[in-house]
């Protein structure tokens, strides 16, 4: 089961993301927090595989949280779900290993596709000790 933390300061958006997540098999909600500082505290006590992360939040924003997670060398994947459309945030996110980037507002189908793709990639890696080029290219 892929354990997911939603980091989103808008309660309605967080609930919508939770609702969407519950519709995709193989994912379990680990928790919902409203900023990066709360996320860092949550990660100290809880196992998380994937974070659905907003950028614009109070206290510790999404980019700072992403940077801190990478500094801590935690094996956590990130899907950005944000209103940030500027090339600087997009480029910085991708450079820090974000697996997908969704711009708000988005359709359920787009998040569904991102989650399915992520789940399939994780499954492929877990099921194989060695991958050939064709398997890597498919993911």
N, C-alpha and C positions, 0 to 999 in steps of 0.2 A: 504494500500500500504506500502510495506517495503522500507524505505528510506535508500539508500546505499551510503557510502562514500568510494571511492577508494583511498588508500594511497600507492603510488607507485612512485619511483623516475625515472624509465625508461618510457619515454613518449610512446614508442611503446607498451610496456606491459600494461600500463594504458589504452591505446586505445583498445587493444585487450580485456582486462577485461570488459571495457565499452560495447564493441560490444557483448560479450558473455552475459552480464547482460541484455542487451536489448532484448535478445531472450527468456527470462524466464518471464512468466506472474507473476504479483504480486509484481514486484520489480521496483523501480524508482531510477534513479541516482540522488543523492543529490549533489554530487560534486566529483572532483578529485583534490587531493593535492599531493605534491611531497616529503613530509617528515612529521615527527611527530609534529614538531613545527607548521607547517601550519595546520595540522589536529586539534591540540588543539585550535588554533584560530578559525577555521571553526566551531568546536563544540560549541563554546561560542555563536554563532549567528544562528546556524542551528540545526534542529531536525534530528537525525540520529538513525536508528534502528540497522543497521549492518555495519561493516567496513570490507572491503577486504584489508588486511594489509600485506605489505612486511616487512621483518625484516631489511635487509641491506639497509639503507638510510643515507644520510648526516644529520647533525645537531642533530636531535632527531630520533633515530632508532625505529624500530617497537616494540622491547621489552620494551624500555623506555616509549613509548607511551602507550602500553598496561598497564604497571605498573601505569602510571599517571591516566589513565581512571579508573582503579580499585580504586586508592586512592581517586579520586573524587566521587566514588560511583555512577557513571553514568550507567544507564541501557542500555548499548550498547553491542551487541554481536559482536564477532570477528571471521572471517574465515581468517586464515593465508594463504597467497599465497606467497611462498618464495623459494629461493634456499637453505636456511639453512636446512641441513640434519642431523646436529649433534644432539645427544641425549639430550644434555643440553638445547638447544633452544626448542626442541620439548617438553621435559618434563616441562620446565618452562612455555611454552605457555599453555599446557594442565592444569597445576596447577592453572593458572590464569583464567581458564574458557573459553579458546578458544573452539568454537563449532566444528571446523574442521581444518585440517592442510593439505594443498596441497603443494606438492613439484614441483617447476618449473624444467623443462618444464612439463606441464600437458596437458591432452586432454580436449576438451570442455565437453565431457561426464562426466568427473570427477567433474568439477565445476558445471555442470548442476545438477548432483546427490546431491551435497552438498547444493545447493540452494533450490532444491525441498524438501529435507529432512528438512532443516531449516524452509521453508515456512509451511510445514505440522505440524511441532512441534509448531510453533507460533500459527497457526490456532487452533490446538487442545487445547492449553492453553487458548487462548482467548475465545473459545466457551464453556469452562467448568469452573465451579467454584470449582468443586471437581472431581478428577480423580481417577479411580480405578487402581489396579496394572496392569491389562492387557493393559489399555490405556497408562500408563507410560512406560511399557515394549516395546510397539510398537514404541515409540519415543526415 
